[in-house]
Amino acid sequence: MNNVAVEKYERERVGHAVFALADFQESETVIESKLLKTVFERSRYILELNGDHLLIDEPGVLVNHSCSPNCEIKKTLWAVLILSL
């Protein structure tokens, strides 16, 4: 994992996820994950962003969907950033 204050955990019947170990300021990077490639099909481990299907590495791939998000996602040429709101 990267040097940001998140921790990976595993829960029975849910799988792997990450959670923050610290509070973050608005627009601060919570996770930066390498953009591995853009793919054309959906799968469990694909991030869909603005119609693109992105394969990213850990820990970003472990971020769970939320109906009440506290982060936003930004794509660069080489990475996907998860920023605090």
C-alpha positions in Angstrom: 0.0 0.0 0.0 1.0 3.6 -0.3 2.1 5.9 2.5 -1.4 7.3 3.2 -3.1 6.5 6.5 -5.5 3.7 5.3 -5.6 0.1 6.4 -6.8 -3.0 4.5 -9.0 -5.4 6.3 -11.1 -8.5 5.4 -14.6 -9.3 6.6 -16.4 -12.6 6.2 -19.1 -12.5 3.5 -18.0 -8.9 2.5 -14.4 -9.4 1.4 -11.5 -6.9 1.5 -11.9 -3.1 2.0 -10.0 -0.2 3.4 -10.7 2.4 6.0 -9.1 5.7 7.0 -6.9 5.8 10.1 -6.9 9.6 10.3 -9.0 12.6 9.5 -8.3 14.4 6.2 -8.6 18.0 5.1 -10.9 18.9 2.2 -9.4 17.9 -1.2 -6.5 16.1 0.5 -5.4 12.9 -1.2 -6.7 9.9 0.8 -5.5 7.2 -1.7 -3.4 7.3 -4.9 -3.7 4.1 -7.0 -1.8 3.3 -10.2 -4.0 3.2 -13.3 -3.2 -0.2 -14.7 -5.4 -0.1 -17.8 -8.8 0.9 -19.3 -10.9 -2.1 -20.1 -14.2 -2.5 -22.0 -16.1 -4.9 -19.7 -17.4 -4.5 -16.2 -16.3 -6.8 -13.4 -16.2 -6.8 -9.6 -12.8 -5.2 -9.5 -13.3 -2.5 -12.1 -13.9 1.2 -11.2 -16.4 2.9 -13.5 -15.7 6.6 -13.8 -17.5 8.8 -16.4 -18.2 5.8 -18.6 -14.7 4.5 -18.5 -13.9 1.1 -16.9 -10.6 1.4 -15.0 -8.4 -1.3 -13.5 -6.5 0.1 -10.6 -4.2 -1.4 -8.0 -4.6 -1.7 -4.2 -5.6 0.0 -2.1 -7.9 2.0 -4.5 -9.5 -1.1 -5.9 -10.7 -1.9 -2.3 -12.7 1.3 -1.8 -16.4 0.6 -1.4 -19.3 2.4 -3.0 -21.2 4.8 -0.8 -24.6 6.4 -1.2 -23.3 9.1 1.1 -19.8 9.6 -0.2 -17.1 11.5 1.7 -14.6 11.3 -1.1 -14.4 12.1 -4.8 -12.4 10.4 -7.6 -10.1 12.1 -10.0 -8.3 10.4 -12.9 -4.9 11.4 -14.2 -2.9 9.9 -17.1 -1.2 7.4 -14.7 -3.2 7.3 -11.5 -6.6 7.5 -9.9 -6.8 9.8 -6.9 -9.4 9.5 -4.1 -9.7 12.9 -2.5 -11.6 13.9 0.7 -14.7 16.1 0.3 
